[in-house]
Amino acid sequence: MSEQTLAAVRTGAWSVEVRRTDDGLAGLGAEWDDLFARCAAATPFQSYAWLESWWRGYGEPGRLRLTLVRYGDRLVAAAPMMLRWRSGCPVLTPLGGPFSDFTDVLLDDTMAADAAAVLAANLIRQPGWQAIDFPETRPGAAVATALWAVWPGARWSAPASVCLELPATPMEDLVRDLPQHSRKTVRRRLNQLKRAGLDIREVPAADAKLGVAELLRLHERQWQGRGVNRAHLTPEFFEHLSRSAGAMIGRDQAALLEYRIGGTLMASSLVLIGRDLVGGYLYGADPALREHVDVTTMLLADTLPMAHRLGRSTMSMLRGAEEHKMRWRPAASQNQRILLARPGSVRGAAFARGVLAVRAGIRVAARQPWLRQVRDRIRRSR
């Protein structure tokens, strides 16, 4: 912590609030959104609408650990976490769970280093936890930069998910830079899109609940017989996604696109909008649509120009390096899992090392074909 920050703390310019009650996120929307706009590393998964909705649907009573740092009357840091027990160790984990492609805290860019120092010191003062686990941090995340730099305890970083990204450009610029054989294929598919007569509509915030219901209906049809993620079909996920999408659309943090042919809804796509990226989060498509168009091309042809039009630098395909994404020659962006131990905590360090050992074992297993076959058989049986 700098001398200036220490002086400010002594004179009372800094204040820290820790909320543990189940309604701890209530009433924070306006100042949270203001901080979100001042944090360049913020992704849609750190937006108030996303986190507040997730906590309402998936939060565990009595587990909220929300730390808010203010300088004067301005919110300059927010760490929305919950206390969980992992392998016998009490661990702070970020809100958003496995539905969030990126996990992080929020820090005001104009005083990130000092705000991170105050945040770190006050996290350590809070009792009851031994380690902090951020499973998916994007390159440049506040946790991986400012908070990492000031953390006084042991800390670890390990590879997590891969996200594929494209620079936000007009679609024609992307096509022009593809290899010749790919360029011909993509142009043929774009012409196919024009001939299909698609009617594309953005769903207004007021209609988000109905729009998400249709999206999930199409998502289930699209994956029928092919191992859909069952968590996406639960009532809890529907409530979370419809709640958060409605609020985020109203704040220009999301767009829900619907694609119709002859008045019939054939596909829906939820696009999330962050400070520097636009990401395709979830889509659903009627299997019959594939007879008319290439669905991946259709989605990209709207999401990429949207990112360019909004002045974002990146169009992200979010987590997953599936083969159908590779035809666009995207850049691979490697998420990191960040683990922080309470200073001097043997249990926290043991938990972190256990996590790293398991992940190392998974990476070794992924390189063994016979182990992959066993894994796939287990997944199919489930």
Order of alpha helices (4+ residues) and beta strands (2+ residues): alpha-beta-alpha-alpha-beta-beta-beta-beta-alpha-beta-beta-alpha-alpha-beta-alpha-alpha-beta-beta-beta-alpha-beta-alpha-beta-alpha-alpha
